C-alpha cells in the first residue's frame, strides 16, 4: 500500500492569527529583509495568496518563514499545514527544489550544528568573504570546492587547513587593491598569488612589493598558469637569478595528478 494513499484525509489546512504559536528553527537560513519587503509589496498589490506554511508538531516552520513575517506584519491570517516529524533536513531539501539556498546558507546552517569544517569555513567567509569569493577561500585552504558535498554536509577541512587559509589570505588581502583594475575575472590572479605564497623559492615580501609597484603589467588571464606567467614576469623584473614560477607550477600539477 502506498504511504501517500490517505494524504488528503490525513492532512488539513489550518488558519490562525496567533503568530506567537510559530517558532523558527535556529539552524534554518535567515530571511532577508528584501525578501519580506517583496512579499509585503505583493500582498498590497494583488492581495494575500493563502499559500500555507509547513510546520511540524512543535509549530517549527519548515517552509514559509518569509510568508509568516510578511503576514504577521500586516496582521493577516496565517494558513498552515502541520506534519509530524519534520526538521532542519527537510528545510534544506525543500529549498533545493524551491528558492535555492546559496552556498553560504548551507555553510552557516551546518555551522550551527557545530560541524567543525563548516564552522571554520564560516569564520573564513566572515573574515574574508567581502574580498574573496568562495572558490578563492577554498583554494587558500587547499580544500576541494564540491557544491554537492557542501550541500550534503560532507565538506572536509582540517584545522591546519583553516589556519593556513587564514594566514595566506591575510597576506593576500592588502595586495588585492592593486589587482582590482585587471579586467575580467581576477580570481585566477588571486589563486596564482596564493600558489606563489606557498613556494619556498619565492620571496613573499619581494612578490608583494613587485605587485604593488608593477601591477599595471598584469592583464586578463584565462587560467592560473596564464596568471602565473604574468606574475613571473613582474617578480623577475631586474632579478639576477630568475625563478621559473609558471613552469614549476605545471610540473608540480602534473606530479600531483599522476
TITORTI-631246 format. One line per 3 residues: number of its first residue (from 1); their letters; for each residue x, y, z of N, C-alpha, C. Coordinates in Angstrom, 1 decimal, padded with zeros to 4 digits. Layout:
N
NUM	a	X Y Z X Y Z X Y Z  ...;
% end
This chain:
258
1	xxx	000.8 -001.2 000.0 000.0 000.0 000.0 000.9 001.3 000.0  000.5 002.2 -000.8 001.3 003.4 -000.9 001.2 004.2 000.4  002.3 004.8 000.8 002.3 005.6 002.0 001.6 006.9 001.8;
4	xxx	001.3 007.3 000.6 000.6 008.5 000.2 -000.9 008.3 000.0  -001.4 007.1 000.3 -002.8 006.8 -000.1 -003.8 007.7 000.6  -003.7 008.0 001.9 -004.7 008.7 002.6 -004.2 010.2 002.9;
7	xxx	-003.4 010.7 002.0 -002.8 012.0 002.3 -003.9 013.1 002.3  -005.0 013.0 001.5 -006.0 014.1 001.6 -006.7 014.1 002.9  -007.0 012.9 003.5 -007.8 012.8 004.7 -006.9 013.1 005.9;
10	xxx	-005.6 012.8 005.8 -004.7 012.9 006.9 -004.2 014.3 007.2  -004.0 015.1 006.2 -003.5 016.4 006.4 -004.6 017.5 006.1  -004.6 018.5 007.0 -005.6 019.6 006.9 -005.0 020.9 007.0;
13	xxx	-005.5 021.9 006.2 -005.0 023.3 006.3 -005.7 024.0 007.4  -004.9 024.6 008.3 -005.4 025.4 009.4 -005.2 026.9 009.2  -005.9 027.7 009.9 -005.7 029.1 009.8 -005.7 029.8 011.2;
16	xxx	-004.9 030.8 011.4 -004.8 031.4 012.7 -004.2 032.8 012.5  -004.4 033.6 013.5 -003.7 034.9 013.7 -002.9 034.9 014.9  -002.7 033.8 015.5 -001.8 033.6 016.7 -000.4 033.4 016.2;
19	xxx	000.3 034.5 015.9 001.6 034.5 015.3 002.7 033.9 016.2  002.4 034.1 017.5 003.4 033.6 018.5 003.4 032.1 018.6  002.4 031.4 018.0 002.4 030.0 018.0 003.5 029.4 017.3;
22	xxx	004.0 030.1 016.3 005.1 029.5 015.4 006.5 029.9 015.9  007.4 028.9 015.6 008.8 029.1 016.0 009.6 028.9 014.8  010.7 029.6 014.8 011.7 029.5 013.7 012.8 028.5 014.1;
25	xxx	013.3 027.7 013.2 014.4 026.8 013.6 015.7 027.5 013.5  016.4 027.5 014.6 017.7 028.2 014.6 018.7 027.9 013.5  018.7 026.6 013.1 019.6 026.1 012.1 019.2 026.4 010.7;
28	xxx	018.0 026.9 010.5 017.5 027.3 009.2 018.1 028.6 008.8  018.1 028.8 007.5 018.7 030.1 007.0 017.8 031.3 007.4  018.4 032.4 007.5 017.7 033.6 007.9 017.0 034.2 006.7;
31	xxx	015.9 034.9 007.0 015.1 035.6 005.9 015.6 037.0 005.7  016.0 037.3 004.5 016.5 038.7 004.2 015.3 039.7 004.2  015.6 040.9 004.7 014.6 041.9 004.8 014.0 042.2 003.4;
34	xxx	014.9 042.1 002.3 014.4 042.4 001.0 013.4 041.4 000.5  013.5 040.1 001.0 012.5 039.1 000.6 011.2 039.4 001.3  011.2 039.8 002.6 010.0 040.1 003.3 009.3 041.4 002.7;
37	xxx	010.1 042.3 002.3 009.6 043.5 001.6 008.8 043.2 000.3  009.4 042.3 -000.5 008.8 041.9 -001.7 007.5 041.2 -001.5  007.4 040.4 -000.4 006.2 039.7 -000.1 005.1 040.7 000.4;
40	xxx	005.5 041.7 001.2 004.6 042.7 001.6 004.1 043.5 000.4  004.9 043.9 -000.5 004.5 044.6 -001.7 003.5 043.8 -002.5  003.8 042.5 -002.6 002.9 041.6 -003.4 001.5 041.5 -002.8;
43	xxx	001.5 041.4 -001.4 000.2 041.4 -000.7 -000.6 042.7 -001.0  000.1 043.8 -000.9 -000.6 045.1 -001.1 -001.0 045.3 -002.5  -000.3 044.7 -003.5 -000.6 044.8 -004.9 -001.7 043.9 -005.4;
46	xxx	-001.6 042.6 -005.0 -002.6 041.6 -005.6 -003.4 040.9 -004.5  -003.1 041.2 -003.2 -003.8 040.6 -002.1 -003.1 039.3 -001.6  -003.6 038.8 -000.6 -002.9 037.6 000.1 -003.3 036.3 -000.7;
49	xxx	-002.2 035.6 -001.1 -002.4 034.3 -001.7 -002.2 033.3 -000.6  -003.2 032.6 -000.2 -003.2 031.7 001.0 -002.3 030.5 000.9  -001.0 030.7 000.6 -000.1 029.5 000.5 000.2 029.1 001.9;
52	xxx	000.0 027.9 002.3 000.2 027.5 003.7 001.7 027.4 004.1  002.0 027.7 005.3 003.2 027.4 005.9 003.3 025.9 006.1  004.5 025.3 006.2 004.6 023.9 006.5 005.3 023.9 007.9;
55	xxx	004.7 023.3 008.9 005.2 023.2 010.2 005.2 021.8 010.7  006.0 021.6 011.8 006.0 020.2 012.4 005.1 020.3 013.6  005.1 019.2 014.4 004.2 019.1 015.6 004.5 020.1 016.7;
58	xxx	005.7 020.7 016.6 006.0 021.7 017.6 005.8 023.2 017.0  005.2 023.2 015.9 004.9 024.5 015.2 006.2 025.2 014.8  007.3 024.4 014.6 008.5 025.0 014.0 008.3 025.1 012.5;
61	xxx	008.7 026.2 011.9 008.4 026.5 010.5 009.4 025.8 009.6  009.0 024.9 008.8 009.9 024.2 007.9 009.9 024.9 006.6  008.8 025.5 006.1 008.8 026.3 004.9 007.8 027.4 005.1;
64	xxx	008.3 028.6 004.8 007.4 029.8 004.8 007.8 030.8 005.8  009.0 030.9 006.2 009.4 031.9 007.2 009.1 033.3 006.7  009.4 033.6 005.4 009.1 034.9 004.9 007.7 035.2 004.9;
67	xxx	006.8 034.3 004.5 005.4 034.5 004.5 004.9 034.7 005.9  005.4 034.0 006.9 005.0 034.3 008.3 005.3 035.7 008.7  006.5 036.2 008.4 006.9 037.5 008.8 006.1 038.6 008.1;
70	xxx	005.9 038.4 006.8 005.1 039.3 006.0 003.7 039.4 006.4  003.1 038.3 006.6 001.6 038.3 007.0 001.5 038.8 008.5  002.3 038.5 009.4 002.2 039.0 010.7 002.4 040.5 010.8;
73	xxx	003.3 041.0 009.9 003.5 042.5 009.9 002.3 043.2 009.4  001.4 042.5 008.6 000.2 043.1 008.0 -001.0 042.7 008.8  -000.9 042.0 009.9 -002.0 041.4 010.7 -002.9 040.6 009.8;
76	xxx	-002.3 039.8 009.0 -003.1 038.9 008.1 -003.2 037.5 008.6  -004.1 036.7 008.3 -004.2 035.3 008.8 -003.1 034.4 008.2  -002.7 033.5 009.0 -001.6 032.5 008.6 -002.3 031.2 008.3;
79	xxx	-002.1 030.7 007.1 -002.5 029.3 006.8 -001.4 028.4 007.0  -001.6 027.2 007.5 -000.5 026.3 007.7 -001.0 024.8 007.7  000.0 024.0 007.3 -000.1 022.6 007.2 000.8 022.0 008.2;
82	xxx	000.3 021.1 009.1 001.1 020.5 010.2 001.4 019.1 009.9  002.7 018.7 009.8 003.2 017.4 009.6 004.2 017.0 010.6  003.9 015.9 011.3 004.8 015.4 012.4 006.1 014.9 011.9;
85	xxx	007.2 015.2 012.6 008.5 014.6 012.3 009.4 015.4 011.4  008.9 016.5 010.9 009.8 017.3 010.0 010.8 018.1 010.8  012.0 018.4 010.2 013.0 019.1 010.8 013.9 019.9 009.9;
88	xxx	015.2 020.2 010.3 016.1 021.0 009.5 016.4 020.3 008.2  016.6 019.0 008.2 017.0 018.3 006.9 015.9 018.5 005.9  014.6 018.6 006.3 013.5 018.8 005.4 013.5 020.3 004.9;
91	xxx	014.0 021.2 005.7 014.1 022.6 005.3 015.1 022.7 004.1  016.2 022.0 004.3 017.3 022.1 003.3 016.8 021.4 002.0  016.1 020.2 002.1 015.6 019.5 001.0 014.6 020.3 000.2;
94	xxx	013.7 021.0 000.9 012.6 021.7 000.3 013.2 022.9 -000.5  014.2 023.6 000.1 014.8 024.8 -000.5 015.6 024.4 -001.7  016.1 023.2 -001.9 016.8 022.8 -003.1 015.8 022.8 -004.3;
97	xxx	014.5 022.5 -004.0 013.5 022.4 -005.0 012.7 023.7 -005.2  012.9 024.7 -004.3 012.2 025.9 -004.3 013.1 027.1 -004.5  013.1 028.0 -003.6 014.1 029.1 -003.6 015.4 028.6 -003.1;
100	xxx	016.3 028.3 -004.0 017.5 027.6 -003.6 018.3 028.3 -002.6  018.9 027.6 -001.6 019.8 028.2 -000.7 021.1 028.5 -001.4  021.8 029.5 -001.0 023.1 029.8 -001.5 024.1 028.9 -000.8;
103	xxx	025.3 028.8 -001.3 026.4 028.0 -000.6 026.5 028.5 000.8  026.5 029.9 001.0 026.6 030.4 002.3 025.5 030.0 003.2  024.3 029.9 002.7 023.2 029.4 003.5 023.5 028.0 004.1;
106	xxx	023.9 027.1 003.2 024.3 025.8 003.7 025.4 025.8 004.7  026.4 026.5 004.4 027.6 026.6 005.3 027.2 027.0 006.7  026.4 028.1 006.7 026.0 028.7 008.0 025.1 027.7 008.8;
109	xxx	024.2 027.0 008.0 023.3 026.1 008.7 024.1 024.9 009.3  025.0 024.3 008.6 025.8 023.2 009.1 026.7 023.7 010.3  027.1 025.0 010.1 028.0 025.5 011.2 027.2 025.6 012.5;
112	xxx	025.9 025.9 012.4 025.1 025.9 013.6 025.0 024.6 014.3  025.3 023.5 013.6 025.3 022.2 014.1 026.6 021.8 014.7  027.5 022.8 014.7 028.9 022.7 015.3 029.7 021.6 014.5;
115	xxx	029.5 021.5 013.2 030.3 020.7 012.3 031.5 021.5 012.0  032.7 021.1 012.6 033.9 021.9 012.6 034.3 022.4 011.2  034.4 021.6 010.1 034.8 022.1 008.8 033.9 023.3 008.4;
118	xxx	032.6 023.3 008.7 031.7 024.3 008.3 031.9 025.6 009.3  032.2 025.3 010.5 032.4 026.4 011.5 033.7 027.2 011.0  034.7 026.5 010.6 035.9 027.1 010.2 035.7 027.9 008.9;
121	xxx	035.0 027.2 008.0 034.7 027.9 006.7 033.8 029.1 006.9  032.9 029.1 007.8 032.1 030.2 008.1 032.9 031.4 008.6  033.9 031.0 009.5 034.8 032.1 010.0 035.6 032.7 008.9;
124	xxx	036.1 031.9 008.0 036.8 032.4 006.8 036.0 033.3 006.0  034.7 032.9 005.8 033.8 033.8 005.0 033.5 035.1 005.7  033.3 035.0 007.0 033.0 036.3 007.7 034.2 037.2 007.7;
127	xxx	035.4 036.6 007.7 036.6 037.5 007.8 037.0 038.0 006.4  036.9 037.1 005.4 037.5 037.4 004.1 036.5 037.4 002.9  035.2 037.1 003.2 034.2 036.9 002.2 033.9 038.2 001.4;
130	xxx	034.1 039.3 002.0 033.9 040.6 001.2 034.9 040.9 000.2  036.1 040.2 000.4 037.2 040.5 -000.5 037.5 039.3 -001.5  037.1 038.1 -001.1 037.4 036.9 -002.0 036.1 036.1 -002.1;
133	xxx	036.0 035.4 -003.3 034.8 034.5 -003.4 035.2 033.2 -002.8  034.2 032.3 -002.7 034.3 031.1 -002.0 035.4 030.2 -002.6  035.5 030.2 -004.0 036.5 029.4 -004.6 037.9 029.8 -004.2;
136	xxx	038.2 031.0 -004.1 039.5 031.5 -003.7 039.8 031.1 -002.2  038.8 031.3 -001.4 038.9 030.9 000.0 039.3 029.5 000.2  038.6 028.6 -000.6 038.8 027.2 -000.5 040.2 026.8 -001.1;
139	xxx	040.6 027.6 -002.1 041.9 027.4 -002.7 043.0 027.6 -001.7  042.8 028.7 -000.9 043.7 029.1 000.1 043.9 028.0 001.2  042.7 027.3 001.4 042.7 026.2 002.4 043.1 024.9 001.8;
142	xxx	043.4 024.9 000.5 043.7 023.6 -000.2 042.6 022.6 000.0  041.4 023.1 000.0 040.2 022.3 000.2 039.4 022.2 -001.2  038.8 021.1 -001.4 038.1 020.9 -002.7 036.7 021.7 -002.7;
145	xxx	036.5 022.4 -003.8 035.2 023.0 -003.9 034.2 022.1 -004.6  033.4 021.3 -003.9 032.4 020.4 -004.4 031.1 020.9 -003.9  030.3 021.5 -004.7 029.0 022.1 -004.2 028.1 021.0 -003.6;
148	xxx	028.1 019.8 -004.2 027.2 018.8 -003.7 027.6 018.3 -002.3  028.9 018.2 -002.1 029.4 017.8 -000.7 029.1 018.9 000.3  029.2 020.2 -000.1 028.9 021.2 000.8 027.4 021.2 001.2;
151	xxx	026.5 021.0 000.2 025.1 020.9 000.4 024.7 019.7 001.3  025.4 018.6 001.1 025.0 017.3 001.7 025.7 017.2 003.1  026.4 018.2 003.5 027.1 018.1 004.8 028.3 017.2 004.9;
154	xxx	029.0 017.1 003.7 030.1 016.2 003.6 031.4 017.0 003.4  031.4 018.3 003.4 032.6 019.1 003.2 033.7 018.8 004.3  034.9 018.7 003.8 036.0 018.3 004.7 037.1 019.5 004.7;
157	xxx	037.5 019.8 005.9 038.6 020.8 006.1 039.2 020.6 007.5  040.5 020.5 007.6 041.2 020.3 008.9 041.4 021.7 009.5  041.7 021.6 010.8 042.1 022.9 011.5 043.3 023.5 010.9;
160	xxx	044.3 022.6 010.5 045.5 023.1 009.9 045.2 023.8 008.5  044.3 023.3 007.8 043.9 024.0 006.5 043.3 025.3 006.8  042.4 025.3 007.8 041.8 026.6 008.2 042.8 027.7 008.6;
163	xxx	043.8 027.2 009.4 044.8 028.2 009.9 045.7 028.7 008.7  046.0 027.7 007.8 046.8 028.1 006.6 046.1 029.1 005.8  044.8 028.9 005.6 044.0 029.8 004.8 043.9 031.2 005.4;
166	xxx	043.8 031.2 006.7 043.7 032.5 007.4 045.0 033.3 007.2  046.1 032.6 007.3 047.4 033.3 007.2 047.7 033.8 005.8  047.4 032.9 004.8 047.7 033.3 003.4 046.7 034.3 002.9;
169	xxx	045.5 034.2 003.3 044.5 035.2 002.8 044.8 036.6 003.5  045.3 036.6 004.7 045.7 037.8 005.4 046.8 038.5 004.7  047.8 037.6 004.2 048.9 038.2 003.4 048.4 038.7 002.1;
172	xxx	047.4 038.1 001.4 047.0 038.5 000.1 046.1 039.7 000.2  045.4 039.9 001.3 044.4 041.0 001.4 044.9 042.4 001.0  046.0 042.8 001.4 046.4 044.2 001.0 046.9 044.3 -000.4;
175	xxx	047.1 043.1 -001.1 047.6 043.1 -002.5 046.4 043.3 -003.4  045.2 042.9 -002.9 044.0 042.8 -003.8 043.7 044.2 -004.5  043.9 045.2 -003.7 043.6 046.6 -004.3 044.4 046.9 -005.5;
178	xxx	045.6 046.3 -005.6 046.5 046.5 -006.7 046.1 045.7 -008.0  045.3 044.7 -007.8 044.9 043.9 -009.0 043.4 044.0 -009.4  042.7 044.9 -008.6 041.3 045.1 -008.9 041.1 045.7 -010.3;
181	xxx	042.0 046.4 -010.8 041.9 047.1 -012.0 042.0 046.1 -013.2  042.4 044.9 -013.0 042.5 043.9 -014.1 041.1 043.6 -014.6  040.9 043.7 -015.9 039.6 043.4 -016.5 039.3 041.9 -016.4;
184	xxx	038.0 041.6 -016.3 037.5 040.2 -016.3 037.7 039.6 -014.9  037.9 038.3 -014.9 038.0 037.5 -013.7 039.4 037.6 -013.0  039.4 038.2 -011.8 040.7 038.3 -011.1 041.0 037.2 -010.2;
187	xxx	040.1 036.2 -010.0 040.3 035.1 -009.1 041.5 034.2 -009.5  041.8 034.2 -010.9 042.9 033.4 -011.3 044.2 034.0 -010.8  044.3 035.4 -010.8 045.5 036.0 -010.2 045.5 035.8 -008.7;
190	xxx	044.4 035.9 -008.0 044.4 035.7 -006.6 044.9 034.3 -006.3  044.4 033.3 -007.0 044.8 031.9 -006.7 046.2 031.7 -007.1  046.7 032.3 -008.2 048.1 032.2 -008.6 049.0 032.8 -007.5;
193	xxx	048.6 033.9 -006.9 049.4 034.5 -005.8 049.4 033.7 -004.6  048.3 033.0 -004.3 048.2 032.1 -003.2 049.1 030.9 -003.4  049.2 030.4 -004.7 050.1 029.4 -005.0 051.6 029.8 -004.7;
196	xxx	051.9 031.0 -005.2 053.3 031.6 -005.0 053.6 031.7 -003.5  052.6 032.1 -002.7 052.9 032.3 -001.3 053.4 031.0 -000.7  053.1 029.9 -001.2 053.5 028.6 -000.6 054.8 028.0 -001.1;
199	xxx	055.4 028.7 -002.1 056.6 028.2 -002.7 057.9 028.7 -002.0  058.7 027.8 -001.7 059.9 028.1 -000.9 060.9 028.9 -001.7  060.9 028.8 -003.1 061.8 029.6 -003.9 061.3 031.0 -004.2;
202	xxx	060.2 031.4 -003.6 059.7 032.7 -003.9 059.7 033.5 -002.6  060.3 034.7 -002.7 060.3 035.6 -001.6 059.0 036.4 -001.5  058.2 036.1 -000.5 056.9 036.7 -000.5 056.9 038.3 -000.3;
205	xxx	057.9 038.7 000.4 058.0 040.2 000.6 058.3 040.9 -000.7  059.2 040.2 -001.5 059.5 040.8 -002.8 058.3 040.7 -003.7  057.6 039.5 -003.7 056.4 039.4 -004.5 055.4 040.4 -004.2;
208	xxx	055.1 040.7 -003.0 054.1 041.7 -002.6 054.6 043.0 -003.1  055.8 043.4 -002.9 056.3 044.7 -003.3 056.2 044.9 -004.9  056.6 043.8 -005.6 056.6 043.9 -007.1 055.2 044.1 -007.6;
211	xxx	054.2 043.4 -007.0 052.8 043.5 -007.4 052.3 044.9 -007.1  052.7 045.5 -006.0 052.3 046.8 -005.6 052.8 047.8 -006.7  054.1 047.6 -007.1 054.8 048.6 -008.0 054.4 048.4 -009.4;
214	xxx	054.3 047.1 -009.9 054.2 046.8 -011.3 052.9 046.1 -011.6  051.8 046.3 -010.9 050.5 045.7 -011.2 050.0 046.1 -012.5  050.4 047.2 -013.1 049.9 047.7 -014.4 050.3 046.7 -015.5;
217	xxx	051.3 045.8 -015.2 051.7 044.8 -016.2 050.8 043.6 -016.3  049.9 043.5 -015.3 049.0 042.4 -015.2 047.8 042.6 -016.1  047.4 041.6 -016.8 046.2 041.8 -017.7 045.3 040.6 -017.5;
220	xxx	044.2 040.5 -018.2 043.2 039.4 -018.0 043.9 038.1 -018.3  043.5 037.1 -017.4 044.1 035.8 -017.6 043.0 034.7 -017.8  043.4 033.7 -018.6 042.4 032.7 -018.9 042.4 031.5 -018.0;
223	xxx	043.5 031.4 -017.2 043.6 030.3 -016.2 044.7 030.7 -015.2  045.0 029.8 -014.3 046.0 030.0 -013.3 047.4 030.1 -013.9  047.8 029.1 -014.8 049.1 029.2 -015.5 049.3 030.5 -016.2;
226	xxx	048.3 031.0 -016.9 048.4 032.3 -017.6 048.6 033.4 -016.6  047.9 033.4 -015.4 048.2 034.4 -014.4 049.6 034.3 -013.8  050.0 033.1 -013.7 051.4 032.8 -013.1 052.5 033.4 -014.0;
229	xxx	052.2 033.2 -015.3 053.2 033.7 -016.3 053.4 035.2 -016.2  052.3 035.9 -016.0 052.3 037.3 -015.8 053.0 037.7 -014.5  052.7 037.0 -013.5 053.3 037.3 -012.1 054.8 037.0 -012.2;
232	xxx	055.2 035.9 -012.9 056.6 035.6 -013.1 057.4 036.8 -013.7  056.8 037.4 -014.7 057.5 038.5 -015.4 057.6 039.7 -014.4  056.6 039.9 -013.6 056.6 041.0 -012.6 057.7 040.7 -011.5;
235	xxx	057.6 039.5 -011.1 058.5 039.1 -009.9 060.0 039.1 -010.4  060.3 038.7 -011.6 061.7 038.6 -012.0 062.3 039.9 -012.6  061.5 040.9 -012.6 062.0 042.2 -013.1 063.3 042.6 -012.4;
238	xxx	064.4 042.8 -013.1 065.7 043.1 -012.6 066.2 042.2 -011.5  065.7 041.0 -011.6 066.2 039.9 -010.7 067.3 039.1 -011.4  068.4 038.9 -010.8 069.5 038.2 -011.4 069.2 036.7 -011.6;
241	xxx	068.8 036.1 -010.5 068.5 034.7 -010.5 067.0 034.5 -010.7  066.6 034.3 -012.0 065.2 034.2 -012.3 064.5 033.0 -011.7  063.3 033.1 -011.4 062.5 032.0 -010.8 061.5 031.5 -011.9;
244	xxx	061.5 030.2 -012.2 060.5 029.7 -013.2 059.2 029.3 -012.5  058.4 030.3 -012.3 057.2 030.1 -011.5 056.1 029.3 -012.2  055.8 029.7 -013.4 054.8 029.0 -014.2 055.2 027.6 -014.6;
247	xxx	056.4 027.4 -015.0 056.9 026.1 -015.4 056.9 025.1 -014.2  057.3 025.6 -013.1 057.3 024.8 -011.9 055.9 024.4 -011.5  055.0 025.3 -011.6 053.6 025.0 -011.3 053.1 023.9 -012.2;
250	xxx	053.4 023.9 -013.5 052.9 022.9 -014.4 053.5 021.5 -014.0  054.8 021.5 -013.6 055.5 020.3 -013.2 054.8 019.7 -011.9  054.6 020.6 -010.9 054.0 020.1 -009.7 052.6 019.7 -009.9;
253	xxx	051.9 020.3 -010.8 050.5 020.0 -011.1 050.5 018.6 -011.7  051.4 018.4 -012.6 051.5 017.1 -013.3 051.8 015.9 -012.3  052.7 016.2 -011.4 053.1 015.3 -010.4 052.0 014.9 -009.5;
256	xxx	051.2 015.9 -009.1 050.1 015.6 -008.1 048.9 014.9 -008.8  048.8 015.0 -010.1 047.7 014.3 -010.8 048.1 013.0 -011.4  049.4 012.7 -011.4 049.9 011.4 -012.0 049.5 010.2 -011.2;
% end
